[in-house]
């Protein structure tokens, strides 16, 4: 497997992780005010997941241009 294929596979996994984080945040929002104290931690997980995904997508674009 070359670098591009490996990065695409990693992005696919990260995309699933980010989607799950988004759904967790959505579910938490629907249940408010129940579990309001977990808003920050759930939001931070979603932010981290999407941040990592964006970085990997930028890396893929740079790798494909090279």
C-alpha positions in Angstrom: 0.0 0.0 0.0 1.4 3.4 -0.9 1.3 6.6 1.1 -1.7 8.0 -0.6 -3.7 4.8 -0.1 -2.7 4.5 3.5 -3.7 8.1 4.1 -7.0 7.6 2.4 -7.7 4.6 4.7 -6.8 6.6 7.7 -9.0 9.5 6.6 -11.9 7.0 6.2 -11.5 5.9 9.8 -11.1 9.4 11.1 -14.2 10.4 9.2 -16.2 7.7 10.9 -14.8 8.9 14.2 -15.7 12.5 13.5 -19.2 11.5 12.5 -19.7 9.6 15.7 -18.4 12.6 17.7 -20.8 14.8 15.9 -23.7 12.5 16.7 -22.7 12.3 20.3 -22.7 16.1 20.5 -26.1 16.1 18.8 -27.6 13.5 21.1 -26.3 15.4 24.1 -27.9 18.6 22.8 -31.2 16.9 22.4 -31.1 15.6 26.0 -30.3 18.9 27.6 -30.4 19.8 30.5 -29.7 16.2 31.3 -25.9 15.7 31.4 -25.2 19.4 30.8 -21.9 19.0 32.7 -20.5 16.8 29.9 -21.0 19.5 27.2 -17.3 20.6 27.3 -15.8 17.2 27.1 -18.1 16.0 24.3 -17.5 19.2 22.4 -13.7 18.9 22.8 -13.8 15.4 21.5 -15.8 16.5 18.5 -13.4 19.4 17.9 -10.3 17.2 18.2 -11.8 14.6 15.8 -12.7 17.2 13.1 -9.4 19.0 13.6 -7.4 15.8 13.0 -9.6 14.9 10.0 -9.0 18.3 8.4 -5.2 18.1 8.9 -5.1 14.6 7.3 -7.2 15.8 4.4 -4.8 18.7 3.8 -1.9 16.2 4.0 -3.6 14.1 1.4 -4.1 17.1 -0.9 -0.4 18.0 -0.6 0.7 14.5 -1.2 -1.5 14.1 -4.3 -0.1 17.4 -5.7 3.5 16.3 -5.2 
